[in-house]
Structures are given as C-alpha cells and as structure tokens.
Amino acid sequence: MKKIIGILLISGLLASSGISVNAFIMDEENIGIQIEQSMPLNGQSSKIKPIWVKYWSGDNTVEWEVNGITVDEENSYVYLSGVILGEGQYIFLLKYNADNGDLIWSRIWDESEVCHIFSIYYYEDHIYLAGYCEGGPILLKYHSNGELINKIDPNVLGGESSMVFGVVGYNNLIYLSGEKDIEEVSDMALWCFDLDFNKLWLKTCDVAGGHDRYGIMVEHNDCLYITGTAQISGNNKDIPLLKYEIKNPDGELEFIDSWGKNDDHYNYARGITAHNNHIFITGIKDKSDSYNDIIILNYDLEEGCWEWHRIWSELDTNFGFDITIADNHVFVVGQIISNSYKTYTVVLKYDLDGNLVWSKTWRPDNLPSSCAFAQTILSYNDCLYVGGASASQLSGTNAFLLKCNYNGRRTSQSSQQQSIPQQSQQSSTQQLPFLGLPTNT
C-alpha cells in the first residue's frame, strides 16, 4: 500500500504518554518578510478557556485521528470527521449543534479495515469526505440526516496509484485534489465530478518531477488554490501554490508558484484559507536538527508574490495543521510537544499584517498526564471551533470538539490585547522573552 506521508497519529502519543518555469524562480523580494517568534502572552493567561468541550467515546481502548471539520452555516451545525484506530481503522462522522455542542448523530463507515480521512466539506445539505482506504482513494457522500448517499470506487480515482487530500463543492460540481502516479512520478491531480459522482475530467500537472504530496485546497472567487509539498529546488521540500480557474467548468491552470527555494529545510503545507486577495497557508518546517517549527505564509494575489511569512516555535516539536480567517485575524491551530512528551493544542492569533497577537494552549482537565492533539479549526458565528484527539485519566481517549471566542475565552467580551509590531521591513529574527507554558502542570 502506498505510504501516507505526514499524517501524525494520536497513537504515537498515547504509547509514550503550459506554465512558465519562471514561476519557480524566487528572488529575495519574492520570499516575503520573515520573523521568528516564541510565545508572548501579553500579560494574559496562556490557557484557552473554552465555552465548552465535547468528547466522543471515552473508551480507553480506542484511539483517534481527527482530520476534518466543516460547518453548515445556515442551520448552525458543525461536522467533525476522522478515523477510529482500533483493531481496524474506520471512518467516523459526527454532527454537532454549533450553539450548545449537543451531538445530533454519529456515523461509522467500516467497509474497509484501513482508512484515512483527510478532508470534509459541507455543500448543499450533504457532507463529502475525501480520504484513502484499501485499494486507493475514496469519496463518501452523506446527507445531513446521516444517511450514506453515495461513494466513489477507488479504481475510478486511479486505485493505488492515486491519493486524494482535498474536496470542495462549487457550482453543482465536486472537485477532488491530490496526486496521481504517472510513469513513477507523482503529479498533482485535480478531478471534477457531478453531484452523482460521474467523472467529468481529470487534470494533472508535473509540478516538481518527484514523489510529493499535493491536494490541500480552498475555493476563492471562482478559483481553486492547491498546496502541499514538492521537491522543486535541490534536495529540500518546497511549498507549491497552484491556481485553477473554475468559473469555466473545464478548469484552467493559471499559475504555479512556490515558497522555500532559498530555504535549506523541508517545508510541508497542512492548511490553506483565503481572505480578500490573499492566500494564507500554515504548515511545518522540518529542520535538519530534528526540531520542527510552525510556518505561516501570506501570498498576495494582486502582486503575485509572497508578502510575508512567519516562523513560530515554543518547544522542540511544533506543528501547524490548519488555518482560518475571522474578525480580520489569522488563526492557526497545531500542537507542541515537550521533551517529556507532554502534548498541548496550541492556537496562534495573528493580524493580517503578520503581527502575533497571542498564542494559547489547551489540554483536557489540566492534568499533567493529559494531552491534546488538534488538527482542525474553523470560524463561525464569532467563535472558533477546534477539533482533535485527546487523552486524560478523567475523560479517557476521545475525539474532541472545542468552542471558544476569538480571544480564546468563554465570553464575547474582547480582551485588551495588542499585536507585536514588526521592527523592520527586512528579513529578521525577533528575540522575545520565553514565558513558557502554564505553570500549574
């Protein structure tokens, strides 16, 4: 079976606790302003204080991987998806009331014993789940009442020679993004289906000539923006950005760009979102010294260049998994792991100019032995929703959904918090005081 790269499982924690080649030429002006930051708390507590947290399962014999979150804004429901890691790996889908967190229903798909879910999308009263199972990629379609409506056979998507990571519904069509092996090289792949899962077309693009991961996708202003990781320059991994225009349903590739050419590390994109004329990406910088940092990128669509990027770290191991825009701010969710394997969910808040407003952590029950492993975030109705997997002595091992306001608090009253201004328009490193994690651990 094809190796799945870059998916971090909670089980590991529990066991220990026609395009021009000029698009790829990036000079210093195109890299964007850089600043490295640690965890400033601005006089505020570093803990997230949720409005509520909802757990699902509580069975200490089962572990979880949570990779998808989406929202039905009209009816105020949040959907959470992932994989149950037991004797097999089965897909689950949960429907929650976004206001009070009540669980409406839960569904388990167990037709394959080895499954992964990478993305879900709510569209026209249905939920679409994209992932991988034995035999190749898979797409499931559920009605909002919990009924399984349809699924795509892996062979339609190329079988074991393909992977699917992203799904988007737009203009009565479903788009899947991922990769497809062509002559032993992984090309970026974009599939288009009608709502009955009839395949309309497949487009591929040889971005880097290597075996890489593509397919994290967002729709914005009649276009699809796709990112991932690709070996574009030297032996390192860069972050590509591809734009497909889909107002014309045939789908036209308009540009390819990349970030990281002048960087000697491996860079992996894990989340993407759009706001006005900007694309925001978060991910992981895997440094040669075995440490990892969170990266945040801002691409200016009007100027056609990377406007700025930020590098954030608190401990040796820092992962950025998902990103959303709300209240004119950028929110990133990820995790940080200490040398003693204490694992925290971390949420970062930046303004649109790249100034860090705050960084806050959360783990269940505030117990020393507990850990939280969040990989998804969305914004809706003046609140953030964070999904992940957790483990503690009190609540067991669970999938969790956390709700807080845009200040990481329980109430809607805004905190008096200020951004950390950039000191220079040049690439620089800012030394900030290490204020650390919560002390009552």
TAURLIN-V457495 format. One record per pair of residues at least 6 apart in sequence whose C-alpha atoms are under 7 Angstrom apart, sorted by the first residue. I is the first residue (numbers start at 0). J is the second residue. D is the distance in whole Angstrom. If there is no record, write none. Layout:
# TAURLIN-V457495
I/J/D + I/J/D
This chain:
# TAURLIN-V457495
0/159/7 + 1/159/7 + 8/64/6 + 9/62/7 + 9/63/6 + 9/64/6 + 9/372/7 + 9/388/7 + 10/62/6 + 16/340/7 + 18/254/7 + 22/255/6 + 22/256/5 + 23/256/6 + 23/257/6 + 29/304/5 + 29/305/6 + 30/258/7 + 30/305/6 + 31/305/5 + 31/306/5 + 31/307/4 + 31/308/6 + 32/306/7 + 32/307/4 + 32/308/6 + 32/424/7 + 32/425/6 + 32/426/5 + 33/307/6 + 33/308/5 + 33/309/5 + 33/426/5 + 33/427/6 + 34/309/5 + 34/310/6 + 34/426/7 + 34/427/5 + 34/428/5 + 34/429/6 + 35/309/6 + 35/310/5 + 35/311/6 + 35/428/5 + 35/429/6 + 36/310/6 + 36/311/5 + 36/312/7 + 36/429/6 + 36/431/7 + 37/311/6 + 37/312/5 + 37/313/5 + 37/431/6 + 37/433/7 + 38/313/6 + 38/358/6 + 38/433/6 + 38/434/7 + 38/435/7 + 39/357/6 + 39/358/7 + 39/432/7 + 39/434/7 + 40/357/6 + 40/358/7 + 41/416/7 + 45/358/7 + 45/359/5 + 45/360/6 + 45/436/7 + 45/437/6 + 46/359/5 + 46/360/5 + 46/361/6 + 46/437/7 + 47/359/6 + 47/360/6 + 47/361/5 + 47/407/5 + 47/408/6 + 48/403/7 + 48/407/6 + 48/408/5 + 48/409/6 + 49/401/6 + 49/402/6 + 49/403/5 + 49/407/7 + 49/408/6 + 49/409/5 + 50/402/6 + 50/403/5 + 50/408/7 + 50/409/4 + 51/401/6 + 51/402/6 + 52/399/7 + 52/400/6 + 52/401/4 + 52/402/6 + 53/100/7 + 53/399/6 + 53/400/5 + 53/401/6 + 54/397/6 + 54/398/6 + 54/399/4 + 54/400/7 + 55/397/5 + 55/398/5 + 55/399/6 + 56/397/5 + 57/394/6 + 57/395/5 + 57/396/5 + 57/397/5 + 58/395/6 + 58/396/6 + 59/395/5 + 59/396/5 + 61/84/6 + 61/85/5 + 61/396/7 + 62/83/6 + 62/84/5 + 62/85/7 + 62/396/6 + 62/397/7 + 63/82/6 + 63/83/5 + 63/84/6 + 63/388/6 + 63/397/7 + 63/398/6 + 64/81/5 + 64/82/5 + 64/83/7 + 64/388/6 + 65/80/6 + 65/81/4 + 65/82/6 + 65/374/7 + 65/386/7 + 65/387/5 + 65/388/6 + 65/398/7 + 66/80/6 + 66/81/5 + 66/116/6 + 66/117/6 + 66/118/7 + 66/374/6 + 66/375/6 + 67/79/6 + 67/80/5 + 67/81/6 + 67/117/6 + 67/118/5 + 67/119/5 + 67/375/6 + 68/78/6 + 68/79/5 + 68/80/6 + 68/119/6 + 68/375/6 + 68/376/7 + 69/77/6 + 69/78/5 + 69/79/7 + 69/119/6 + 69/120/6 + 69/121/6 + 70/76/6 + 70/77/4 + 70/78/6 + 70/121/6 + 71/77/6 + 71/121/6 + 75/96/6 + 75/97/5 + 76/94/7 + 76/95/6 + 76/96/5 + 76/97/5 + 77/94/6 + 77/95/5 + 77/96/6 + 77/97/6 + 78/92/7 + 78/93/6 + 78/94/5 + 78/95/6 + 79/92/6 + 79/93/5 + 79/94/7 + 80/91/6 + 80/92/4 + 80/93/6 + 81/90/6 + 81/91/6 + 81/92/7 + 81/116/6 + 82/88/6 + 82/89/5 + 82/90/5 + 82/91/6 + 82/114/7 + 82/115/6 + 82/116/7 + 83/89/5 + 83/90/6 + 83/91/7 + 87/112/5 + 87/113/6 + 88/112/5 + 88/113/5 + 88/114/5 + 89/107/7 + 89/108/6 + 89/109/5 + 89/112/6 + 89/113/7 + 89/114/6 + 90/107/6 + 90/108/5 + 90/109/7 + 90/114/6 + 90/116/7 + 91/106/6 + 91/107/4 + 91/108/6 + 92/105/6 + 92/106/5 + 92/107/6 + 93/104/6 + 93/105/5 + 93/106/6 + 94/102/6 + 94/103/5 + 94/104/5 + 94/105/6 + 95/101/6 + 95/102/5 + 95/103/5 + 96/102/6 + 96/103/7 + 106/145/7 + 111/132/6 + 111/133/6 + 113/132/5 + 113/133/6 + 114/131/6 + 114/132/4 + 114/133/7 + 115/130/5 + 115/131/5 + 115/132/6 + 116/128/7 + 116/129/6 + 116/130/4 + 116/131/6 + 117/129/6 + 117/130/5 + 117/164/5 + 117/165/7 + 118/128/6 + 118/129/5 + 118/130/7 + 118/164/6 + 118/165/5 + 118/166/6 + 119/126/7 + 119/127/5 + 119/128/4 + 119/129/6 + 119/166/6 + 120/126/6 + 120/127/5 + 120/128/7 + 120/166/6 + 120/167/6 + 121/127/6 + 122/168/6 + 124/142/6 + 124/143/6 + 125/140/7 + 125/141/6 + 125/142/5 + 125/143/5 + 126/140/6 + 126/141/5 + 126/142/6 + 126/143/7 + 127/138/7 + 127/139/6 + 127/140/5 + 127/141/7 + 128/138/6 + 128/139/5 + 128/140/7 + 129/137/6 + 129/138/5 + 129/139/7 + 129/163/6 + 129/164/6 + 129/165/6 + 129/166/6 + 130/136/6 + 130/137/5 + 130/138/7 + 130/163/6 + 130/164/6 + 131/137/5 + 131/162/7 + 131/163/7 + 134/153/6 + 134/158/6 + 134/159/6 + 135/153/5 + 135/154/7 + 135/158/4 + 135/159/4 + 135/161/6 + 135/162/7 + 136/153/5 + 136/156/6 + 136/158/7 + 136/161/7 + 136/162/5 + 136/163/6 + 137/151/6 + 137/152/7 + 137/153/5 + 138/150/6 + 138/151/5 + 139/149/6 + 139/150/4 + 139/151/7 + 140/147/6 + 140/148/5 + 140/149/5 + 140/150/6 + 141/147/4 + 141/148/5 + 142/148/6 + 151/196/7 + 160/179/6 + 160/180/5 + 161/178/6 + 161/179/4 + 161/180/6 + 162/177/5 + 162/178/5 + 162/179/6 + 163/175/7 + 163/176/6 + 163/177/4 + 163/178/7 + 163/214/7 + 164/176/6 + 164/177/5 + 164/214/5 + 164/215/6 + 165/175/6 + 165/176/5 + 165/177/7 + 165/214/5 + 165/215/5 + 165/216/5 + 166/174/6 + 166/175/5 + 166/176/7 + 167/173/6 + 167/174/5 + 167/175/7 + 168/174/6 + 171/193/7 + 171/194/6 + 172/191/7 + 172/192/6 + 172/193/5 + 172/194/6 + 173/191/6 + 173/192/5 + 173/193/6 + 173/194/6 + 174/189/7 + 174/190/6 + 174/191/5 + 174/192/6 + 175/189/6 + 175/190/5 + 175/191/7 + 176/188/6 + 176/189/5 + 176/190/6 + 176/214/4 + 176/216/7 + 177/187/6 + 177/188/5 + 177/189/7 + 177/213/5 + 177/214/4 + 178/185/6 + 178/186/5 + 178/187/5 + 178/188/5 + 178/212/7 + 178/213/6 + 178/214/7 + 179/185/5 + 179/186/5 + 179/187/7 + 179/188/6 + 180/186/6 + 184/208/6 + 184/209/6 + 184/210/6 + 185/209/6 + 185/210/5 + 185/211/6 + 186/203/6 + 186/204/5 + 186/205/5 + 186/206/7 + 187/203/5 + 187/204/5 + 187/205/6 + 187/206/7 + 187/213/6 + 188/201/7 + 188/202/6 + 188/203/4 + 188/204/7 + 189/201/6 + 189/202/5 + 189/203/6 + 190/200/6 + 190/201/4 + 190/202/6 + 191/198/6 + 191/199/5 + 191/200/5 + 191/201/6 + 192/198/4 + 192/199/5 + 207/229/6 + 207/230/6 + 207/231/5 + 209/230/6 + 211/228/6 + 211/229/5 + 211/230/7 + 212/227/6 + 212/228/5 + 212/229/7 + 213/226/6 + 213/227/4 + 213/228/6 + 214/225/6 + 214/226/6 + 214/227/6 + 215/225/6 + 215/226/5 + 215/227/6 + 215/269/7 + 215/270/7 + 215/271/7 + 216/223/7 + 216/224/6 + 216/225/4 + 216/226/7 + 216/271/7 + 217/223/6 + 217/224/5 + 217/225/7 + 217/271/6 + 217/272/6 + 218/224/6 + 219/273/6 + 221/244/6 + 221/245/6 + 221/246/5 + 222/242/7 + 222/243/5 + 222/244/4 + 222/245/5 + 223/242/6 + 223/243/5 + 223/244/6 + 224/240/7 + 224/241/6 + 224/242/5 + 224/243/7 + 225/240/6 + 225/241/5 + 225/242/7 + 226/238/7 + 226/239/5 + 226/240/5 + 226/241/7 + 226/268/7 + 227/238/6 + 227/239/6 + 227/267/6 + 227/268/5 + 227/269/7 + 228/236/6 + 228/237/6 + 228/238/5 + 228/239/6 + 228/266/7 + 228/267/5 + 228/268/6 + 229/236/5 + 229/237/5 + 229/238/6 + 229/239/7 + 230/236/5 + 230/237/6 + 231/237/6 + 232/260/6 + 235/263/6 + 235/264/6 + 235/265/5 + 236/264/7 + 236/265/4 + 236/266/5 + 237/257/7 + 237/258/6 + 237/259/5 + 237/260/6 + 237/265/7 + 237/266/5 + 238/257/5 + 238/258/5 + 238/259/6 + 238/266/6 + 238/267/6 + 238/268/6 + 239/256/6 + 239/257/4 + 239/258/6 + 240/255/6 + 240/256/5 + 240/257/6 + 241/254/6 + 241/255/5 + 241/256/7 + 242/252/6 + 242/253/6 + 242/254/5 + 242/255/7 + 243/250/6 + 243/251/5 + 243/252/4 + 243/253/6 + 244/250/5 + 244/251/5 + 244/252/6 + 244/253/7 + 245/251/7 + 264/284/7 + 264/285/6 + 264/286/5 + 264/287/7 + 265/284/6 + 265/285/5 + 265/286/7 + 266/283/6 + 266/284/5 + 266/285/6 + 267/282/5 + 267/283/5 + 267/284/7 + 268/280/7 + 268/281/6 + 268/282/4 + 268/283/7 + 269/281/6 + 269/282/5 + 269/319/7 + 269/320/5 + 269/321/6 + 270/280/6 + 270/281/5 + 270/282/6 + 270/320/6 + 270/321/4 + 270/322/6 + 271/279/6 + 271/280/4 + 271/281/7 + 271/321/7 + 271/322/6 + 272/278/6 + 272/279/5 + 272/280/7 + 272/322/6 + 272/323/6 + 273/279/6 + 274/324/7 + 276/299/6 + 276/300/5 + 276/301/6 + 277/297/7 + 277/298/5 + 277/299/5 + 277/300/6 + 278/297/6 + 278/298/5 + 278/299/7 + 279/296/6 + 279/297/5 + 279/298/6 + 280/295/6 + 280/296/5 + 280/297/7 + 280/322/7 + 281/294/6 + 281/295/4 + 281/296/6 + 281/319/6 + 281/320/7 + 281/321/6 + 281/322/6 + 282/293/6 + 282/294/5 + 282/295/7 + 282/318/7 + 282/319/5 + 282/320/6 + 283/291/7 + 283/292/6 + 283/293/5 + 283/294/6 + 283/318/6 + 283/319/6 + 284/291/5 + 284/292/5 + 284/293/6 + 284/294/6 + 285/291/5 + 285/292/7 + 290/315/5 + 290/316/6 + 291/315/6 + 291/316/5 + 291/317/5 + 291/318/7 + 292/310/6 + 292/311/6 + 292/312/5 + 292/316/7 + 292/317/5 + 292/318/6 + 293/310/6 + 293/311/5 + 293/312/6 + 293/317/6 + 293/318/5 + 293/319/5 + 294/309/6 + 294/310/5 + 294/311/6 + 294/319/7 + 295/308/5 + 295/309/5 + 295/310/7 + 296/307/6 + 296/308/4 + 296/309/7 + 297/305/6 + 297/306/6 + 297/307/5 + 297/308/6 + 298/304/6 + 298/305/4 + 298/306/6 + 299/305/6 + 299/306/6 + 314/335/6 + 314/336/7 + 314/337/6 + 315/337/7 + 316/335/6 + 316/336/5 + 317/334/6 + 317/335/5 + 317/336/7 + 318/333/5 + 318/334/5 + 318/335/6 + 319/331/7 + 319/332/6 + 319/333/4 + 319/334/7 + 320/332/6 + 320/333/5 + 320/374/5 + 320/375/7 + 321/331/6 + 321/332/5 + 321/333/7 + 321/374/6 + 321/375/5 + 321/376/6 + 322/330/6 + 322/331/4 + 322/332/6 + 322/376/6 + 323/329/6 + 323/330/5 + 323/331/7 + 323/376/7 + 323/377/6 + 323/378/7 + 324/330/6 + 325/378/6 + 327/350/7 + 327/351/6 + 328/348/7 + 328/349/6 + 328/350/5 + 328/351/6 + 329/348/6 + 329/349/5 + 329/350/6 + 329/351/6 + 330/346/7 + 330/347/6 + 330/348/5 + 330/349/7 + 331/346/6 + 331/347/5 + 331/348/7 + 332/345/6 + 332/346/5 + 332/347/7 + 332/373/7 + 332/374/7 + 332/375/7 + 332/376/6 + 333/344/6 + 333/345/5 + 333/346/7 + 333/373/6 + 333/374/6 + 334/342/7 + 334/343/6 + 334/344/5 + 334/345/5 + 334/372/6 + 334/373/7 + 335/342/6 + 335/343/5 + 335/344/7 + 335/345/7 + 336/342/5 + 336/343/7 + 341/370/6 + 342/370/5 + 342/371/6 + 342/372/7 + 343/360/6 + 343/361/6 + 343/362/6 + 343/370/6 + 343/371/5 + 343/372/7 + 344/360/5 + 344/361/5 + 344/362/6 + 344/371/5 + 344/372/6 + 344/373/6 + 345/358/7 + 345/359/6 + 345/360/4 + 345/361/6 + 346/358/6 + 346/359/5 + 346/360/6 + 347/357/6 + 347/358/4 + 347/359/7 + 348/355/6 + 348/356/5 + 348/357/5 + 348/358/6 + 349/355/4 + 349/356/5 + 350/356/7 + 354/418/5 + 354/419/5 + 354/420/6 + 354/421/7 + 355/418/6 + 355/419/6 + 356/416/7 + 356/417/6 + 356/418/4 + 356/419/6 + 362/369/6 + 362/370/5 + 362/371/5 + 363/369/6 + 363/370/7 + 363/371/7 + 363/391/7 + 366/440/7 + 367/440/5 + 368/391/6 + 369/390/5 + 369/391/4 + 369/392/7 + 370/389/6 + 370/390/5 + 370/391/7 + 371/388/6 + 371/389/4 + 371/390/7 + 372/387/5 + 372/388/5 + 372/389/6 + 373/385/7 + 373/386/6 + 373/387/4 + 373/388/6 + 374/386/6 + 374/387/6 + 375/385/6 + 375/386/5 + 375/387/7 + 376/383/7 + 376/384/6 + 376/385/5 + 376/386/6 + 377/383/6 + 377/384/5 + 377/385/7 + 378/384/6 + 381/404/6 + 381/405/7 + 382/402/7 + 382/403/6 + 382/404/4 + 382/405/6 + 383/402/6 + 383/403/5 + 383/404/6 + 383/405/6 + 384/400/7 + 384/401/6 + 384/402/5 + 384/403/7 + 385/400/6 + 385/401/5 + 385/402/7 + 386/399/6 + 386/400/5 + 386/401/6 + 387/398/6 + 387/399/5 + 387/400/7 + 388/397/6 + 388/398/4 + 388/399/6 + 389/396/6 + 389/397/5 + 389/398/6 + 389/399/7 + 390/396/4 + 390/397/6 + 403/409/6 + 404/410/7 + 404/411/6 + 406/413/7 + 406/414/7
